Amino acid sequence: SQAGFDVTGLDLSADMLKIAEKRATSAKQKIAFIEGNMLNLSKAGKYDFVTCYSDSICYMQDEVEVGDVFKDVYNA
């Protein structure tokens, strides 16, 4: 968001989203946050660019779920 992009953060954990919101506010950054699962990105909307921060993809149960995430990201 510092570079002028519209930014949305998605996390399964409401607690992690609260931390992220506090950090964004402290940094004076306008970021939308959505509580959701990367296995179902249909609520998140359409985006020009999607990234997966840190090791989130490692929490998928198997290769099928990893493939599902990549399909959802492609469609986002």
PyMOL commands that set and color helices and strands:
alter all, ss='L'
color gray80, all
select helices_A, chain A and resi 14-26+56-59+63-75
alter helices_A, ss='H'
color red, helices_A
select strands_A, chain A and resi 7-11+31-35
alter strands_A, ss='S'
color yellow, strands_A
deselect
rebuild
show_as cartoon
